[in-house]
Amino acid sequence: MTSRWHGLFASMLVGCTCAPVPPVQDAGRGGPVELHGLSAAQAAVVLCQIDGEPVTALDLAEELASRGDLARLVGTMPAQRRAVLDRMVDRRLLADEARRTGLMDDPEVARVRREVLTRAVGDRWLGDLDVPDPGEAALRARHAAERARFRQPELVRARFIAFADRAQAEVVLAEALSVRRLDEAWRGFAARGLVSPVVDANQEFGPFAHPDLGRPEDASVPPAVGRAAFETPAGTLHPQVVEAGALYYLVWPITRTPPTEIAFEVAASQLRSELHRERVADALETIALHGRRIEIDEDALALVQDPPSAPVRPSPPR
């Protein structure tokens, strides 16, 4: 066997014997074609045994069928079929080792297995579903009901300097207010060698929305910095040092974009996809819940606490 794993797992190969790999498809021989171009007799041919467990021609054919078109074409070559079989043996040996060492009981492995099984069952059921297009009326109703979602809020982009020392931040702020430019004040301050620990110099946040909106994509902007930027006209230095966490910021908003609304015609394609996925999910749930009884303790669910989030730090200097 030529697989790169075989040296590592030589001690695991006792009882594993591989026969020459016959063609995956032998149309016209061995009776009627049943699965992946194989007759029942061809599908049952044992290509390899691992501790007495057979790997059949049907197993190999299914492995090739799960690949892309190019991989399936390459897999029709005898030498490549042997390489595919070797990889299948590798995976089975690794799976056996995972079971032997208890890894199959690992919570993360169990989670991934559940996801794979869910997708496999869902894909099988999807072939039997007939989910109609939601239609324009349903799309417009969703767009109207969730109008706030299709509004782009006012956005600000702001430049900042973050200091670890408040006294230094106050000195640079006073100089910046006198020359009315943050970058010039910072260059003069740095040129005089007055810099001690500065976390970020002449960096940018944004565009970001007002922190009270709580947009996840704006989580890197400290709320106090975001509020200061929205309180200050674009192109104007915020007149105070802004404390956020253990840092002291000078904030200079440089652009401000007014709110906009996403028209129905622009959002229609996204809405159609969302409604279709929801209807498919509802249909799959109906199938899955047939004859099952599910009870959810809402009171217990309400007591579940979110894990504490790590403190947000500014991005490293570019």
Secondary structure as UniProt FT lines:
FT   TURN            4..9
FT   HELIX           10..12
FT   TURN            14..15
FT   STRAND          16..18
FT   TURN            27..28
FT   TURN            36..37
FT   HELIX           40..43
FT   STRAND          46..50
FT   TURN            51..52
FT   STRAND          53..56
FT   HELIX           57..65
FT   HELIX           69..74
FT   TURN            75..76
FT   HELIX           78..100
FT   TURN            101..102
FT   HELIX           103..105
FT   HELIX           107..126
FT   TURN            127..128
FT   HELIX           135..145
FT   HELIX           147..150
FT   STRAND          151..152
FT   STRAND          155..163
FT   HELIX           166..179
FT   HELIX           182..191
FT   TURN            192..193
FT   STRAND          198..208
FT   HELIX           211..213
FT   HELIX           216..218
FT   TURN            219..220
FT   HELIX           223..231
FT   TURN            234..235
FT   STRAND          242..244
FT   TURN            245..246
FT   STRAND          247..257
FT   STRAND          260..261
FT   HELIX           264..288
FT   TURN            289..291
FT   HELIX           298..302
//
